[in-house]
Amino acid sequence: MAYRDRMATNGSSRYDAVIVGGGHNGLVAAAYLARGGYRVLVLERLARTGGAAVSAAAFPGVDARLSRYSYLVSLLPAKVVRELGLRLELRRRRISSYTPAVRDGKPTGLLVDAGDPGRTGESFRALTGSDREWRAWREFYGTTGRVAERVFPTLTEPLPSRDELRRRIGDGAAWTDLFERPLGETVERTFTDDLVRGVVLTDALIGTFTHAHDPALRQNRCFLYHVIGNGTGDWDVPVGGMGAVTDALAAAALAAGAEIRTGHEVTAIAGDGRGEAEVSYRHADGEATVAARRVLVNAAPATLARLLGTAPGPAPEGAQLKVNMVLRRLPRLRDPAADPRDAFAGTFHIAEGYRQLETAYAEAAAGRMPSAPPSEIYCHTLTDPSILGPEAVRQGLQTLTLFGLHMPARLFGDPAAKERALAASLAQLDAVLAEPIADCLALDADGRPCVEARTPPELERELGLPGGHIFHRDLAFPFLPEEPGAHEGSAAERWGVATARPDVLLCGAGAVRGGGVSGIPGHNAAQAALEDLASPAR
């Protein structure tokens, strides 16, 4: 949504806080600071707010507003929704996941029904032949659930130390498995079935190009953030699509008195860090500079380095393929026992057996397109049909979102690579369907199939994500770094949002406890800024 016509017109060139980037985290920060009584300006390069959390009518003549980039919500704290008075509904998916398989030459699958443990247990027994994997599953996710209950509340508090967080978790074995040893060791020790192992591992690979035994533990960090959301790990559907989330946040920021200017691209941040910072930007009518006591940057650390005129360091690399589709009807599955309305309502895993994931990683790391690209699909409209207009509802249209793993930016130097990646991913989907997905696609007003794909280089061009990395950089464990920063003990350090300059805070996904549609970095940067702005010395 664009807000240029609703911005204040007082012509001021001095603010308490300037926020660079009007994505969801920037809007959270703006709302908190404005509610604190401070003068806040949000500068957004694009013509609308929201960043990657937006809804769009992607296909001409098709009345469906798709969550074009990010698409599910887990980490947005109920605390933030409540404190900002957001008019927002997040709807629980009853089906957690469905994973097609072939056993003894026959198509089958694993259904995880969050609302019916008995049904899930039957599915495990039918797939694996015993109760062993089902018992292991319940024990493993019982442990992650207890960790989630203890860790999630800390995400909106000052950062604990490593030892403090370990004491808070209170389970030495869980700490070792999740925070100290490669996740692959735990998965292989806990589960024996290759398909079950793969379903577990996928949460460690979303937007993270790595493998089960990475000694740097990138997979562990990604897994942790995927299983702790709101203390449950549930992934919810935003009613109205992702645009409803950021529209609610923008409305809260405006109601609190923040100014939002879209079509305003920040070009530099200057100052010595001891006084007011100067933020330079350009827009349709020229260029300008504003002063701010604090600058909160809702952009990647590499982008911040460029704005400060410093070296950005190693470039991050995104590793996903995002595909949006609109269907005339849901496809039938090869598994005769699977109802498509169940299978596609949760996360539908494709080519995500444990060995398949490792093979795909090895191929991509060597610079080759995975021969069997792994991906995950879900149907938004089975949980929330409100994103469809009346005509689309009458026609019985459905949406599908596909998120492909192990698709690093390095694979897309060739202009034809995107089409190869899309074709290979849809071929893996077709392999588990009783009919080609192409036969189910709706057509737009020009007679073209309703399917679009976005690669990491396209995410960089469209959203300004360096390397197309959806988390801005590798995720970090949610505790204080063991190596102290330049401003140890400052509010910014304690809240995990510090940069090299005390007057510039990081409020985007690249902050400690960043990643996902959470608002957590925005909340935490705002808390640090509120402490600083209230200090007489500042």
Sequence and secondary structure as in RCSB ss.txt:
>XXXX:A:sequence
MAYRDRMATNGSSRYDAVIVGGGHNGLVAAAYLARGGYRVLVLERLARTGGAAVSAAAFPGVDARLSRYSYLVSL
LPAKVVRELGLRLELRRRRISSYTPAVRDGKPTGLLVDAGDPGRTGESFRALTGSDREWRAWREFYGTTGRVAER
VFPTLTEPLPSRDELRRRIGDGAAWTDLFERPLGETVERTFTDDLVRGVVLTDALIGTFTHAHDPALRQNRCFLY
HVIGNGTGDWDVPVGGMGAVTDALAAAALAAGAEIRTGHEVTAIAGDGRGEAEVSYRHADGEATVAARRVLVNAA
PATLARLLGTAPGPAPEGAQLKVNMVLRRLPRLRDPAADPRDAFAGTFHIAEGYRQLETAYAEAAAGRMPSAPPS
EIYCHTLTDPSILGPEAVRQGLQTLTLFGLHMPARLFGDPAAKERALAASLAQLDAVLAEPIADCLALDADGRPC
VEARTPPELERELGLPGGHIFHRDLAFPFLPEEPGAHEGSAAERWGVATARPDVLLCGAGAVRGGGVSGIPGHNA
AQAALEDLASPAR
>XXXX:A:secstr
   GGGS  S   EEEEEEE  BHHHHHHHHHHHHTT  EEEEESSSSSBTTS EEE STT  BEEE S   BSS
  HHHHHHTT    EEE SEEEEEEEEETTEEEEEEEETT HHHHHHHHHHHHSSSHHHHHHHHHHHHHHHHHHH
HGGGGGSS   HHHHHHHH  HHHHIIIIIS HHHHHHHH   HHHHHHHHHTTTTT    TT TT HHHHHHHH
HH GGGTT  EEETT HHHHHHHHHHHHHHHT EEEES EEEEEES SSS EEEEEEETTEEEEEEEEEEEE S 
HHHHHHHHTS   S      EEEEEEESS   BSSTT  HHHHTTSEEEES  HHHHHHHHHHHHTT   SS  E
EEE HHHH GGGB HHHHHHT EEEEEEESS  GGGGSSTTHHHHHHHHHHHHHHTTBSS GGGGB B TTS BS
EEEE HHHHHHHH  GGG TTSS    SS  SS  TTTTSHHHHHT B SSTTEEE STTSTT  SS  HHHHHH
HHHHHHHHHSTT 
